[in-house]
Amino acid sequence: MGASNDFNANLELQHIYLEVYSERYHSLKQYLEAYYCYRHNLVTRQGKPDWQQIFSFAKASKQAKQCKARKDTIKELVLPLSVLTGMLKVLVRDDELTVEAIGTLLDENLDYVILSRNEWHSLCELGLDNRMPPAFYQPDNPDYQDHMSRFNLAEIQF
């Protein structure tokens, strides 16, 4: 990652810090996406975050790889936005909200996958479009903290 991307990624972390600190969670998605793009050098020639590059960068499901047109695929956060927001709220609750802590949290938990539209609908039918399954939160469950658990439940293969 170049110096410019490092700078811009840090700037996005500062935006995220300010939004979370101010309890303004509604605009987090755009800052998370921009941070992801800068961290992975998914930028335009002008150095702006290029979310469309996520489609060729992120891990695609087997079904998504078979799609002929990009419009038949969807980029999806591995951990839903609501879960990532919850993790950020825990940092606030525990009085550990710093730019560095946000960076660590996102580097460990912010990722995307590419799904077919049919797979996306399967997630929605299971109610897993914006939440993780209960097993994700149960320490005695084999799916505890398994980022891929909702895709596994929906039988989406990568």
N, C-alpha and C positions, 0 to 999 in steps of 0.2 A: 504494500500500500504506500503510495507516494506521500510526501509531506503535505501536499494540498489536501489529499483525502483524509489524512490523519487530523488535520486542522478542522476540516468540515465535519468529520465524524464527532470530534470533541464538541464542536458547536451544536450539533444535534443533541448530544448528551446534555448539554447545558439547557437547551430548549426543553427537553424531557424533564430535567430537574425542575425547571420553573413551572411547567404545567402540573407536575405531580405535587410540588410544594404548594401550589395555589389551588389544588384539588380541581383542576380543569382537565378531566380525563377525556373529554369528547374529541380532542384534536391529537391525541397520542398516536393514532395509527399513522398519520402522515410523517411524524417525526421518527417513529420506529422504522418505517420503510426507508426513509432517507438515510438513517443511521446504518441500516443493513446494506444499502447500496454503497455508501462510502466505505464501509468496512471491507466489502468484497470487490471493490473497484468496479462497480457497475455504474459507470458514469458516462455521460455524453462527451463528445470532443470538447465541449465548453466547460466540462467539469461539474455538471449538474447531475443529481441522482437520476438514474434511468431505470425505473421500475420494470420496464418491458424486458430488460436484460435478465430479470429474475426468471423469466420463462425458460431461458436457455441455461441458466446457472443452477437453479434449484433441482433437487432430486425429483424426478418424475415417476409417477406410478406406471406400472406395466401398461395399464389401459390408456393412460394419457400419452404414452409414447406411440400408441397406435393411431392417435388422432391426427388427421390430415391438416386441419386448420387450427390455428391458435385460438380462434373464437370458441372452439369445442373444449378448451381447457380452462382451468381456473387456478390462479395462484392462491395458496392457502397457507396461513401461518400454521406451523406445526403445533404450537400451543396457542389456543385462541386468544384474541385480544383481551377478553375478560379475565383470563387466567394470568396473562402478563401484567395486566393492570392490578390484579390482586396481589401479585408478587411485589409490585412497586409500592402498593399500599402497606404491605408488611414492613418494608423498609421505613416508611413514615412512622408506622405504629411503634416500631422498635427503636426509633430515633437514630436510624442508621442511613438516612437518605443523604448520600453524597454523589457527586458526579462519578467518582471512581466506583462506588458501589453499584450504581446504575449500569455503568459500562461492564462490570463483571457479570451482573445478573443477565444483561442482554447477550453478552458473548457466550454465555452458557445456555441460554434459553430461547433466543430469537433466531428462528430459522423458518424457511418456507419449503413447501412441496408443491408440485404441480399435479392436479387431479383432472380427470375427465369430468364433464358436467354430470354424467350419470353417477360417478363416485361421490360428487358433491351432494347430489340429491339423496344418496344413501346415508351420508352423514346427517343430513337434515332430518330424514325420516327417523333416525335413531335419537334425534335431539342432541347430536354431538357437533353441531355446526358452530356453537359458541361456548361450549363447555367440555371439560374432560369427564370421562366416566368416573363413577365413585371410586373404583379400584385405584385410580391414580393417587388418591389421597389416603389410602389405607396402608400403613406401614407393613402389615402382615400379609399383604397381597403381592403376588409375583409381578403385577402390573404397577406397583407403587413407583411413582415418579417416572414411569416409562412414557417418554414423549410421544411415542408412536401408538399408544394404547387405543386411542379413539379410531385410528385408521385400521388397526388390527380387528377391533370389534366390528367395523363395517366391512371387513374382509377385503380391504384395499391392499394390494401387494406392490412392493417396490423392488 
